[in-house]
Amino acid sequence: MSHFSTVKTQLKKKEPLVQALHNLGYVPQEGEQIVRGYRGQTVKAEMAVQMPEGGDIGFRWNENSKAYELVTDLDLWKQSIPVDRFLSKLTQQYALTTVLSATAEEGFEVSEKKNNIDGSIELVVTRWDS
């Protein structure tokens, strides 16, 4: 029998989470959403990605940890990568979005962005002061 699993994350802000999901090719639905699992089981989340195959991917706010947690039916996980790799890529995109937003607010521009073979991302940002 399948059931929903909850995975803690360090994803604390909604906007970079939404952008990170978009960057990875997912289309999150915001607001109260139903996350579908095994044999019609559902759970509520603040954001969900409806999947055509397998269980949906949801994110629900955890007041205790002050972060979003992933909620999904791991037995129905049909993504091309395992859930831990998905979370790693999502966290990387979340961090990239957060850094780019913060640097733009400080007047910096990205002058170089390099995706390394090991999967890491290098950024060079510059700012001209007058």
Backbone as JSON Lines, residues from 0, in Angstrom:
{"i":0,"aa":"M","n":[0.84,-1.18,0.0],"ca":[0.0,0.0,0.0],"c":[0.89,1.25,0.0]}
{"i":1,"aa":"S","n":[0.53,2.18,-0.77],"ca":[1.27,3.41,-0.94],"c":[0.77,4.46,0.05]}
{"i":2,"aa":"H","n":[1.58,5.44,0.33],"ca":[1.18,6.54,1.21],"c":[2.04,7.77,0.91]}
{"i":3,"aa":"F","n":[1.61,8.89,1.46],"ca":[2.34,10.13,1.23],"c":[3.54,10.22,2.15]}
{"i":4,"aa":"S","n":[4.62,10.75,1.61],"ca":[5.83,10.99,2.39],"c":[6.09,12.49,2.41]}
{"i":5,"aa":"T","n":[6.66,12.94,3.5],"ca":[7.02,14.34,3.66],"c":[8.53,14.42,3.8]}
{"i":6,"aa":"V","n":[9.14,15.31,3.01],"ca":[10.58,15.47,3.03],"c":[10.89,16.91,3.4]}
{"i":7,"aa":"K","n":[11.65,17.1,4.47],"ca":[12.03,18.44,4.91],"c":[12.99,19.06,3.91]}
{"i":8,"aa":"T","n":[12.89,20.37,3.77],"ca":[13.79,21.12,2.89],"c":[14.25,22.38,3.62]}
{"i":9,"aa":"Q","n":[15.11,23.14,2.98],"ca":[15.54,24.44,3.47],"c":[14.97,25.55,2.58]}
{"i":10,"aa":"L","n":[13.89,25.25,1.86],"ca":[13.29,26.2,0.93],"c":[12.31,27.07,1.71]}
{"i":11,"aa":"K","n":[12.71,28.31,2.01],"ca":[11.96,29.15,2.93],"c":[11.11,30.22,2.27]}
{"i":12,"aa":"K","n":[11.39,30.54,1.02],"ca":[10.65,31.62,0.35],"c":[9.91,31.08,-0.87]}
{"i":13,"aa":"K","n":[8.68,31.54,-1.01],"ca":[7.81,31.03,-2.06],"c":[8.28,31.42,-3.47]}
{"i":14,"aa":"E","n":[8.63,32.69,-3.68],"ca":[8.96,33.16,-5.03],"c":[10.14,32.43,-5.64]}
{"i":15,"aa":"P","n":[11.25,32.27,-4.91],"ca":[12.36,31.52,-5.52],"c":[12.03,30.04,-5.73]}
{"i":16,"aa":"L","n":[11.16,29.49,-4.89],"ca":[10.73,28.08,-5.08],"c":[9.94,27.95,-6.37]}
{"i":17,"aa":"V","n":[9.0,28.86,-6.59],"ca":[8.21,28.83,-7.83],"c":[9.12,28.98,-9.04]}
{"i":18,"aa":"Q","n":[10.06,29.94,-8.97],"ca":[10.98,30.17,-10.09],"c":[11.87,28.96,-10.33]}
{"i":19,"aa":"A","n":[12.35,28.34,-9.25],"ca":[13.21,27.15,-9.38],"c":[12.46,26.02,-10.07]}
{"i":20,"aa":"L","n":[11.2,25.82,-9.7],"ca":[10.39,24.78,-10.34],"c":[10.23,25.08,-11.84]}
{"i":21,"aa":"H","n":[9.95,26.34,-12.16],"ca":[9.84,26.74,-13.57],"c":[11.15,26.49,-14.31]}
{"i":22,"aa":"N","n":[12.28,26.83,-13.67],"ca":[13.6,26.64,-14.3],"c":[13.85,25.17,-14.62]}
{"i":23,"aa":"L","n":[13.27,24.28,-13.82],"ca":[13.45,22.84,-14.05],"c":[12.38,22.26,-14.99]}
{"i":24,"aa":"G","n":[11.49,23.12,-15.49],"ca":[10.5,22.69,-16.46],"c":[9.16,22.26,-15.88]}
{"i":25,"aa":"Y","n":[8.93,22.56,-14.62],"ca":[7.66,22.21,-13.98],"c":[6.75,23.42,-13.94]}
{"i":26,"aa":"V","n":[5.45,23.18,-13.87],"ca":[4.47,24.26,-13.8],"c":[3.7,24.14,-12.49]}
{"i":27,"aa":"P","n":[4.17,24.84,-11.45],"ca":[3.49,24.75,-10.16],"c":[2.19,25.54,-10.14]}
{"i":28,"aa":"Q","n":[1.19,24.98,-9.48],"ca":[-0.08,25.65,-9.25],"c":[-0.03,26.17,-7.82]}
{"i":29,"aa":"E","n":[-0.26,27.46,-7.64],"ca":[-0.16,28.06,-6.32],"c":[-1.54,28.15,-5.66]}
{"i":30,"aa":"G","n":[-1.53,28.41,-4.36],"ca":[-2.76,28.44,-3.58],"c":[-3.05,27.04,-3.06]}
{"i":31,"aa":"E","n":[-4.14,26.9,-2.33],"ca":[-4.45,25.57,-1.78],"c":[-4.68,24.59,-2.92]}
{"i":32,"aa":"Q","n":[-3.89,23.52,-2.92],"ca":[-3.92,22.53,-3.99],"c":[-4.1,21.14,-3.41]}
{"i":33,"aa":"I","n":[-4.63,20.26,-4.23],"ca":[-4.77,18.85,-3.87],"c":[-3.61,18.08,-4.53]}
{"i":34,"aa":"V","n":[-2.89,17.31,-3.73],"ca":[-1.81,16.46,-4.24],"c":[-2.37,15.05,-4.3]}
{"i":35,"aa":"R","n":[-2.33,14.46,-5.49],"ca":[-2.91,13.13,-5.69],"c":[-1.87,12.04,-5.48]}
{"i":36,"aa":"G","n":[-2.34,10.95,-4.9],"ca":[-1.46,9.82,-4.65],"c":[-2.15,8.51,-5.03]}
{"i":37,"aa":"Y","n":[-1.75,7.44,-4.37],"ca":[-2.2,6.08,-4.64],"c":[-3.71,5.93,-4.47]}
{"i":38,"aa":"R","n":[-4.34,5.31,-5.48],"ca":[-5.77,4.99,-5.46],"c":[-6.67,6.14,-5.01]}
{"i":39,"aa":"G","n":[-6.38,7.32,-5.53],"ca":[-7.23,8.47,-5.26],"c":[-6.99,9.16,-3.93]}
{"i":40,"aa":"Q","n":[-6.01,8.7,-3.16],"ca":[-5.7,9.39,-1.91],"c":[-5.21,10.8,-2.23]}
{"i":41,"aa":"T","n":[-5.53,11.74,-1.37],"ca":[-5.1,13.12,-1.57],"c":[-4.63,13.73,-0.26]}
{"i":42,"aa":"V","n":[-3.87,14.78,-0.4],"ca":[-3.42,15.59,0.73],"c":[-3.37,17.03,0.22]}
{"i":43,"aa":"K","n":[-3.58,17.99,1.12],"ca":[-3.56,19.4,0.73],"c":[-2.15,19.98,0.87]}
{"i":44,"aa":"A","n":[-1.84,20.91,-0.02],"ca":[-0.56,21.61,0.0],"c":[-0.78,23.04,-0.49]}
{"i":45,"aa":"E","n":[0.18,23.91,-0.23],"ca":[0.09,25.3,-0.66],"c":[0.48,25.49,-2.13]}
{"i":46,"aa":"M","n":[1.15,24.46,-2.68],"ca":[1.6,24.52,-4.06],"c":[1.75,23.09,-4.56]}
{"i":47,"aa":"A","n":[1.4,22.85,-5.81],"ca":[1.51,21.49,-6.35],"c":[1.85,21.52,-7.82]}
{"i":48,"aa":"V","n":[2.55,20.47,-8.23],"ca":[2.81,20.23,-9.64],"c":[2.02,18.97,-9.99]}
{"i":49,"aa":"Q","n":[1.01,19.14,-10.83],"ca":[0.18,18.01,-11.25],"c":[0.95,17.22,-12.29]}
{"i":50,"aa":"M","n":[1.13,15.93,-12.02],"ca":[1.9,15.09,-12.92],"c":[0.97,14.18,-13.73]}
{"i":51,"aa":"P","n":[1.24,14.03,-15.04],"ca":[0.4,13.17,-15.86],"c":[0.52,11.69,-15.5]}
{"i":52,"aa":"E","n":[1.71,11.3,-15.03],"ca":[1.95,9.92,-14.6],"c":[2.48,9.94,-13.18]}
{"i":53,"aa":"G","n":[2.07,8.98,-12.4],"ca":[2.57,8.89,-11.03],"c":[1.88,9.88,-10.12]}
{"i":54,"aa":"G","n":[2.44,10.04,-8.93],"ca":[1.86,10.96,-7.96],"c":[2.29,12.39,-8.22]}
{"i":55,"aa":"D","n":[1.47,13.32,-7.75],"ca":[1.79,14.73,-7.88],"c":[2.92,15.1,-6.91]}
{"i":56,"aa":"I","n":[3.48,16.27,-7.15],"ca":[4.53,16.81,-6.28],"c":[3.96,18.04,-5.6]}
{"i":57,"aa":"G","n":[3.91,18.02,-4.27],"ca":[3.36,19.15,-3.54],"c":[4.38,19.78,-2.6]}
{"i":58,"aa":"F","n":[4.11,21.0,-2.24],"ca":[4.92,21.71,-1.26],"c":[3.98,22.35,-0.25]}
{"i":59,"aa":"R","n":[4.26,22.08,1.01],"ca":[3.4,22.55,2.08],"c":[4.28,23.28,3.1]}
{"i":60,"aa":"W","n":[3.75,24.39,3.62],"ca":[4.49,25.2,4.58],"c":[4.5,24.5,5.93]}
{"i":61,"aa":"N","n":[5.7,24.39,6.51],"ca":[5.85,23.81,7.84],"c":[6.17,24.96,8.79]}
{"i":62,"aa":"E","n":[5.22,25.28,9.64],"ca":[5.37,26.42,10.54],"c":[6.52,26.22,11.54]}
{"i":63,"aa":"N","n":[6.75,24.99,11.97],"ca":[7.81,24.72,12.94],"c":[9.2,24.98,12.37]}
{"i":64,"aa":"S","n":[9.45,24.51,11.16],"ca":[10.78,24.69,10.55],"c":[10.87,25.96,9.71]}
{"i":65,"aa":"K","n":[9.73,26.64,9.53],"ca":[9.68,27.87,8.71],"c":[10.23,27.61,7.32]}
{"i":66,"aa":"A","n":[9.81,26.49,6.73],"ca":[10.26,26.13,5.38],"c":[9.19,25.28,4.71]}
{"i":67,"aa":"Y","n":[9.25,25.23,3.39],"ca":[8.36,24.35,2.64],"c":[8.9,22.93,2.74]}
{"i":68,"aa":"E","n":[8.01,21.97,2.79],"ca":[8.39,20.56,2.76],"c":[7.75,19.94,1.53]}
{"i":69,"aa":"L","n":[8.46,19.02,0.94],"ca":[7.94,18.3,-0.21],"c":[7.0,17.22,0.29]}
{"i":70,"aa":"V","n":[5.85,17.08,-0.34],"ca":[4.92,16.02,0.0],"c":[4.52,15.31,-1.3]}
{"i":71,"aa":"T","n":[4.73,14.01,-1.33],"ca":[4.43,13.22,-2.52],"c":[4.3,11.76,-2.13]}
{"i":72,"aa":"D","n":[3.75,10.98,-3.01],"ca":[3.68,9.54,-2.8],"c":[4.92,8.94,-3.46]}
{"i":73,"aa":"L","n":[5.92,8.62,-2.65],"ca":[7.19,8.15,-3.2],"c":[7.07,6.83,-3.96]}
{"i":74,"aa":"D","n":[6.07,6.02,-3.61],"ca":[5.88,4.77,-4.36],"c":[5.4,5.03,-5.78]}
{"i":75,"aa":"L","n":[4.85,6.21,-6.01],"ca":[4.37,6.56,-7.35],"c":[5.31,7.54,-8.06]}
{"i":76,"aa":"W","n":[6.5,7.76,-7.53],"ca":[7.45,8.7,-8.14],"c":[7.84,8.2,-9.53]}
{"i":77,"aa":"K","n":[7.5,8.97,-10.55],"ca":[7.77,8.57,-11.94],"c":[8.65,9.58,-12.67]}
{"i":78,"aa":"Q","n":[9.38,10.4,-11.92],"ca":[10.24,11.39,-12.55],"c":[11.47,10.69,-13.15]}
{"i":79,"aa":"S","n":[12.15,11.4,-14.03],"ca":[13.32,10.8,-14.7],"c":[14.52,10.67,-13.76]}
{"i":80,"aa":"I","n":[14.46,11.34,-12.62],"ca":[15.54,11.26,-11.63],"c":[14.95,10.89,-10.27]}
{"i":81,"aa":"P","n":[15.73,10.27,-9.4],"ca":[15.24,9.94,-8.06],"c":[14.89,11.2,-7.26]}
{"i":82,"aa":"V","n":[14.07,11.05,-6.25],"ca":[13.59,12.19,-5.47],"c":[14.73,12.97,-4.82]}
{"i":83,"aa":"D","n":[15.79,12.29,-4.35],"ca":[16.9,13.01,-3.73],"c":[17.64,13.87,-4.75]}
{"i":84,"aa":"R","n":[17.79,13.37,-5.96],"ca":[18.43,14.15,-7.04],"c":[17.53,15.32,-7.44]}
{"i":85,"aa":"F","n":[16.22,15.1,-7.5],"ca":[15.26,16.16,-7.79],"c":[15.4,17.28,-6.76]}
{"i":86,"aa":"L","n":[15.44,16.92,-5.48],"ca":[15.57,17.93,-4.43],"c":[16.91,18.65,-4.51]}
{"i":87,"aa":"S","n":[17.95,17.95,-4.88],"ca":[19.26,18.57,-5.03],"c":[19.23,19.61,-6.15]}
{"i":88,"aa":"K","n":[18.66,19.24,-7.29],"ca":[18.58,20.17,-8.42],"c":[17.66,21.35,-8.08]}
{"i":89,"aa":"L","n":[16.55,21.06,-7.4],"ca":[15.62,22.11,-7.01],"c":[16.29,23.09,-6.04]}
{"i":90,"aa":"T","n":[17.02,22.57,-5.08],"ca":[17.7,23.42,-4.1],"c":[18.77,24.27,-4.78]}
{"i":91,"aa":"Q","n":[19.47,23.69,-5.76],"ca":[20.47,24.46,-6.5],"c":[19.82,25.6,-7.27]}
{"i":92,"aa":"Q","n":[18.7,25.32,-7.95],"ca":[17.99,26.36,-8.7],"c":[17.43,27.43,-7.77]}
{"i":93,"aa":"Y","n":[16.94,27.0,-6.62],"ca":[16.42,27.92,-5.59],"c":[17.55,28.86,-5.14]}
{"i":94,"aa":"A","n":[18.71,28.3,-4.86],"ca":[19.85,29.12,-4.43],"c":[20.27,30.08,-5.53]}
{"i":95,"aa":"L","n":[20.33,29.6,-6.77],"ca":[20.7,30.46,-7.89],"c":[19.72,31.62,-8.03]}
{"i":96,"aa":"T","n":[18.43,31.33,-7.96],"ca":[17.4,32.37,-8.06],"c":[17.55,33.38,-6.94]}
{"i":97,"aa":"T","n":[17.81,32.89,-5.72],"ca":[17.96,33.77,-4.57],"c":[19.19,34.67,-4.72]}
{"i":98,"aa":"V","n":[20.29,34.1,-5.16],"ca":[21.53,34.87,-5.35],"c":[21.34,35.92,-6.45]}
{"i":99,"aa":"L","n":[20.75,35.52,-7.57],"ca":[20.54,36.47,-8.67],"c":[19.64,37.62,-8.25]}
{"i":100,"aa":"S","n":[18.61,37.32,-7.49],"ca":[17.7,38.37,-7.02],"c":[18.42,39.32,-6.07]}
{"i":101,"aa":"A","n":[19.18,38.77,-5.12],"ca":[19.9,39.61,-4.15],"c":[20.96,40.47,-4.83]}
{"i":102,"aa":"T","n":[21.67,39.91,-5.78],"ca":[22.72,40.68,-6.45],"c":[22.11,41.79,-7.32]}
{"i":103,"aa":"A","n":[20.98,41.5,-7.96],"ca":[20.3,42.52,-8.77],"c":[19.82,43.67,-7.88]}
{"i":104,"aa":"E","n":[19.31,43.35,-6.7],"ca":[18.86,44.39,-5.76],"c":[20.01,45.29,-5.33]}
{"i":105,"aa":"E","n":[21.21,44.75,-5.3],"ca":[22.4,45.52,-4.91],"c":[23.06,46.2,-6.11]}
{"i":106,"aa":"G","n":[22.45,46.08,-7.28],"ca":[22.97,46.77,-8.46],"c":[24.0,45.99,-9.25]}
{"i":107,"aa":"F","n":[24.15,44.71,-8.97],"ca":[25.1,43.88,-9.72],"c":[24.43,43.29,-10.95]}
{"i":108,"aa":"E","n":[25.25,43.01,-11.95],"ca":[24.79,42.31,-13.15],"c":[25.64,41.07,-13.35]}
{"i":109,"aa":"V","n":[25.03,40.02,-13.88],"ca":[25.78,38.79,-14.17],"c":[26.59,39.03,-15.43]}
{"i":110,"aa":"S","n":[27.91,38.93,-15.3],"ca":[28.76,39.09,-16.48],"c":[29.19,37.74,-17.03]}
{"i":111,"aa":"E","n":[29.11,36.7,-16.21],"ca":[29.47,35.36,-16.67],"c":[28.73,34.32,-15.84]}
{"i":112,"aa":"K","n":[28.19,33.32,-16.52],"ca":[27.54,32.19,-15.86],"c":[28.05,30.93,-16.53]}
{"i":113,"aa":"K","n":[28.59,30.02,-15.72],"ca":[29.19,28.81,-16.28],"c":[28.61,27.59,-15.57]}
{"i":114,"aa":"N","n":[28.07,26.66,-16.34],"ca":[27.61,25.38,-15.81],"c":[28.75,24.39,-15.93]}
{"i":115,"aa":"N","n":[29.27,23.96,-14.8],"ca":[30.42,23.05,-14.78],"c":[30.01,21.6,-14.99]}
{"i":116,"aa":"I","n":[30.97,20.79,-15.39],"ca":[30.74,19.37,-15.64],"c":[30.21,18.66,-14.4]}
{"i":117,"aa":"D","n":[30.67,19.07,-13.22],"ca":[30.23,18.42,-11.99],"c":[28.83,18.85,-11.55]}
{"i":118,"aa":"G","n":[28.19,19.72,-12.33],"ca":[26.84,20.16,-12.01],"c":[26.78,21.47,-11.26]}
{"i":119,"aa":"S","n":[27.93,21.97,-10.81],"ca":[27.95,23.24,-10.09],"c":[27.8,24.39,-11.09]}
{"i":120,"aa":"I","n":[27.43,25.54,-10.56],"ca":[27.24,26.74,-11.38],"c":[28.15,27.83,-10.82]}
{"i":121,"aa":"E","n":[28.94,28.44,-11.71],"ca":[29.79,29.55,-11.32],"c":[29.21,30.85,-11.89]}
{"i":122,"aa":"L","n":[29.16,31.87,-11.03],"ca":[28.67,33.17,-11.44],"c":[29.76,34.21,-11.22]}
{"i":123,"aa":"V","n":[29.86,35.14,-12.16],"ca":[30.69,36.33,-11.98],"c":[29.74,37.49,-12.11]}
{"i":124,"aa":"V","n":[29.67,38.32,-11.08],"ca":[28.8,39.49,-11.11],"c":[29.66,40.74,-11.0]}
{"i":125,"aa":"T","n":[29.2,41.79,-11.63],"ca":[29.93,43.05,-11.62],"c":[28.97,44.2,-11.33]}
{"i":126,"aa":"R","n":[29.56,45.29,-10.83],"ca":[28.77,46.5,-10.6],"c":[29.68,47.69,-10.86]}
{"i":127,"aa":"W","n":[29.16,48.63,-11.59],"ca":[29.91,49.84,-11.87],"c":[29.44,50.91,-10.9]}
{"i":128,"aa":"D","n":[30.39,51.45,-10.13],"ca":[30.08,52.54,-9.23],"c":[30.52,53.83,-9.88]}
{"i":129,"aa":"S","n":[29.7,54.86,-9.68],"ca":[30.05,56.15,-10.29],"c":[30.69,57.09,-9.3]}
